[in-house]
Amino acid sequence: MEDFEQLVSSLTPREENDEIKLYQNTVSVACPVCEEPFDDLVACKKTETSLEQIEPLDICVTVHEGSPLLFTHKH
């Protein structure tokens, strides 16, 4: 993903730990995968990360510098 820094500069940081960094999309930025507004961006810091899904979500996935980026879309 070429414009990662530009993308995250438009998002609101919500959580960070050793495995992920979570950003909330409060300004309806379009998902780079499906071009629809997304709810959250989960930037994985490791190549292998386990995530717990609390609610049903559609997820678009891409990779930035070898790490997965998950764009969540709530139903």
C-alpha positions as CSV (number, residue, x, y, z in Angstrom):
1,M,0.0,0.0,0.0
2,E,1.6,3.2,-1.2
3,D,-0.3,5.9,0.7
4,F,-0.3,4.2,4.2
5,E,1.0,7.3,6.1
6,Q,-1.4,9.6,4.3
7,L,-4.3,7.2,5.1
8,V,-3.5,6.8,8.8
9,S,-3.1,10.6,9.2
10,S,-6.8,10.9,8.4
11,L,-7.8,8.3,11.0
12,T,-8.2,8.4,14.8
13,P,-5.8,6.2,16.8
14,R,-7.8,4.1,19.3
15,E,-5.6,1.2,20.7
16,E,-2.1,-0.1,20.4
17,N,-0.4,-3.1,21.9
18,D,2.4,-5.5,20.9
19,E,0.4,-7.1,18.1
20,I,-1.9,-4.4,16.5
21,K,-2.6,-0.8,16.1
22,L,-6.3,0.1,15.8
23,Y,-7.5,3.2,14.0
24,Q,-11.1,4.4,13.8
25,N,-12.4,6.0,10.6
26,T,-14.4,9.0,11.9
27,V,-14.4,10.9,8.6
28,S,-15.7,8.2,6.2
29,V,-12.4,7.6,4.3
30,A,-12.8,5.1,1.5
31,C,-11.4,1.6,1.9
32,P,-8.5,1.1,-0.6
33,V,-9.7,-2.4,-1.4
34,C,-13.5,-2.0,-2.0
35,E,-13.7,1.9,-2.2
36,E,-16.5,2.0,0.4
37,P,-16.1,3.8,3.7
38,F,-14.8,1.5,6.4
39,D,-15.2,1.6,10.2
40,D,-11.8,0.6,11.6
41,L,-8.3,-0.2,10.4
42,V,-6.4,-2.9,12.2
43,A,-2.7,-2.7,11.4
44,C,-1.0,-5.9,12.4
45,K,2.5,-5.5,13.7
46,K,3.4,-9.2,13.3
47,T,3.0,-11.6,10.4
48,E,1.0,-13.9,12.7
49,T,-1.7,-12.3,14.9
50,S,-4.8,-13.7,16.5
51,L,-7.8,-11.4,16.6
52,E,-11.1,-11.9,18.4
53,Q,-14.2,-10.8,16.5
54,I,-16.9,-9.4,18.8
55,E,-19.5,-8.6,16.1
56,P,-20.2,-9.7,12.5
57,L,-17.9,-7.8,10.1
58,D,-17.0,-7.7,6.5
59,I,-13.3,-7.5,6.2
60,C,-11.1,-6.2,3.4
61,V,-7.4,-7.2,3.6
62,T,-4.2,-5.8,2.0
63,V,-0.5,-5.8,3.0
64,H,1.8,-2.9,3.9
65,E,5.6,-3.7,4.3
66,G,4.8,-7.4,4.9
67,S,2.2,-6.9,7.6
68,P,-1.6,-7.4,7.1
69,L,-4.0,-4.4,7.2
70,L,-7.6,-5.3,7.9
71,F,-10.3,-2.8,7.0
72,T,-13.5,-3.6,8.9
73,H,-17.1,-2.9,7.7
74,K,-19.9,-3.3,10.2
75,H,-23.2,-4.7,9.0
